[in-house]
């Protein structure tokens, strides 16, 4: 089949931004669309139709026309209402995916407490991960919750520009006293 190349430009507006986008016909085929089929242009530039009716039967794909359109990078190809193949420049200026270094990292805090046993006082510490931007951190007195002994940490975490109240249960060894949250573990609390 011969390749049909000419330029007829139509202006469409982007539904999100309202910016006019130029669409141009790259192959005049004049295909008649059948109801119940979805038409698309494959990577070779040929027009295909697939059954778009949602049912349990398998979707059948059939070749409608060998247009042989040479595709360009960052362009979207589709079949318009006249049955012709059109191309439009895709908008790739959206928000870029954040790298691992840019992703929100949790705030690292340490929960330190003392535990009295028959052999004497034991100093314990536990690493806690809180939201990256957190404020107003408070601790409840130790209690049993869902069969586990521990404390609840209440704090406000920033999410999409607003602070919201958040609670986190931390299990501790029984009996715990002198409980506090610190940024760095004191030397006597480090495990030897």
C-alpha positions as a printed Julia matrix, in Angstrom:
192×3 Matrix{Float64}:
   0.0     0.0    0.0
   1.15    3.5   -0.72
   1.72    5.94   2.1
  -0.6     8.95   2.19
   1.16   12.11   3.43
  -0.26   15.62   3.52
  -0.91   18.27   6.14
  -4.34   19.47   7.2
  -4.23   21.13  10.62
  -7.15   21.22  13.06
  -7.03   22.99  16.44
  -8.29   21.19  19.53
  -8.07   22.4   23.13
  -6.55   20.39  25.92
  -9.37   19.52  28.36
  -7.14   20.09  31.43
  -5.27   23.26  30.49
  -7.47   24.76  27.78
  -4.39   25.32  25.6
  -5.02   24.82  21.87
  -3.23   21.78  20.44
  -2.67   21.3   16.72
  -3.81   18.01  15.25
  -2.85   17.22  11.69
  -3.98   14.5    9.33
  -1.15   12.28   8.19
  -3.11    9.69   6.16
  -6.47   10.17   4.48
  -8.16    6.77   4.54
 -11.88    7.64   4.79
 -12.66    4.54   6.85
 -16.21    3.92   8.04
 -16.28    3.15  11.76
 -18.43    0.24  12.93
 -20.24    0.6   16.26
 -18.81   -1.52  19.1
 -15.21   -1.32  17.85
 -12.23    0.65  19.14
  -9.79    1.82  16.45
  -6.08    2.37  17.01
  -2.82    2.82  15.11
  -0.16    0.21  15.9
   3.61    0.76  16.0
   3.93   -0.07  12.3
   1.45    2.69  11.42
  -1.4     0.36  10.45
  -5.02    0.82  11.6
  -6.56   -1.96  13.71
  -9.99   -2.47  15.26
 -10.77   -4.37  18.45
 -14.16   -5.36  19.86
 -14.82   -2.88  22.68
 -18.03   -4.41  24.02
 -17.49   -5.65  27.56
 -18.45   -9.31  27.6
 -17.05  -12.71  28.42
 -16.15  -13.42  24.8
 -12.56  -12.93  23.71
 -11.69   -9.61  22.14
 -10.91  -10.08  18.49
  -8.41   -7.82  16.77
  -8.57   -7.25  13.02
  -6.49   -5.26  10.56
  -8.6    -2.51   8.97
  -6.08   -0.72   6.74
  -2.35   -0.79   6.03
  -1.66    2.94   6.26
   2.11    2.67   6.81
   2.25    5.91   8.82
   5.75    6.73  10.01
   5.38    7.52  13.7
   7.3    10.31  15.43
   8.43   10.37  19.03
   6.1    12.16  21.51
   3.15   12.09  19.1
  -0.23   10.43  19.58
  -1.92    8.82  16.57
  -5.67    8.2   16.3
  -8.54    7.75  13.85
 -10.71   10.88  13.62
 -14.43   11.18  12.78
 -13.68   11.31   9.02
 -11.86    7.96   9.24
  -8.43    9.53   8.68
  -5.26    9.0   10.73
  -4.28   12.12  12.71
  -1.3    12.98  14.87
  -1.1    15.37  17.8
   1.9    16.41  19.89
   1.67   14.89  23.39
   2.1    17.14  26.41
   4.97   15.73  28.47
   5.39   18.71  30.78
   3.61   17.06  33.71
   5.11   16.52  37.13
   8.2    14.34  36.9
   8.54   11.27  39.12
  10.69   11.95  42.17
  13.97   10.12  42.55
  14.66    7.97  45.62
  16.71   10.77  47.17
  13.84   13.27  46.78
  11.14   11.04  48.26
   9.9    11.94  51.74
  12.18   10.39  54.32
  10.83    9.6   57.79
  12.07   11.42  60.87
  14.15    9.1   63.04
  13.61    9.43  66.8
  14.58    7.16  69.66
  12.42    6.03  72.54
  14.52    5.46  75.68
  13.25    3.94  78.93
  14.38    2.11  82.04
  13.31   -1.35  83.14
  13.68   -2.58  86.71
  14.54   -6.25  87.14
  15.86   -8.37  90.01
  19.4    -7.98  88.7
  19.11   -4.17  88.62
  18.16   -1.38  86.28
  18.32   -2.02  82.53
  18.47    0.88  80.08
  16.63    0.2   76.83
  16.21    2.1   73.57
  13.99    1.66  70.53
  14.19    3.31  67.1
  10.98    5.04  65.95
  10.14    6.29  62.46
   7.74    9.24  62.38
   6.46   11.34  59.47
   9.06   13.62  57.86
   7.45   16.8   59.18
   6.02   16.14  62.63
   5.32   18.37  65.63
   3.66   18.35  69.06
   4.9    14.87  70.03
   3.44   13.49  73.28
   3.57   10.12  75.04
   0.81    8.36  77.0
   1.44    6.41  80.19
   2.23    2.7   79.63
  -0.85    0.49  79.21
  -1.95   -2.84  77.75
  -3.52   -2.51  74.29
  -4.62   -5.54  72.23
  -2.75   -7.81  74.63
   0.55   -5.89  74.28
   2.22   -3.64  76.84
   3.38   -0.3   75.52
   2.73    3.39  74.95
   0.94    5.48  72.35
   2.79    8.35  70.68
   0.51   11.19  69.57
   1.87   13.75  67.11
   0.85   15.97  64.24
   2.14   14.98  60.79
   2.2    17.31  57.79
   0.4    15.92  54.76
  -0.18   18.05  51.63
   0.43   21.31  53.47
  -1.84   20.58  56.45
  -1.08   19.01  59.84
  -3.27   16.11  60.95
  -3.34   14.26  64.27
  -1.61   10.86  64.17
  -1.17    8.14  66.79
   1.28    5.24  66.85
   1.44    2.35  69.36
   4.92    1.2   70.42
   5.35   -2.1   72.3
   7.75   -2.03  75.28
   9.23   -4.55  77.69
   7.44   -4.68  81.09
   7.7    -2.71  83.46
   8.88    0.51  81.82
   9.62    3.8   83.55
  11.29    7.13  82.77
  10.09    6.98  79.14
  11.1     9.78  76.78
  11.78   10.52  73.11
  15.21   11.79  72.08
  16.97   12.64  68.81
  20.17   10.83  69.75
  20.58    7.85  72.1
  22.45    8.71  75.33
  25.6     6.65  75.93
  24.17    4.68  78.88
  21.23    3.49  76.71
  23.44    1.99  73.99
  23.42   -1.81  74.03
  26.78   -3.27  74.94
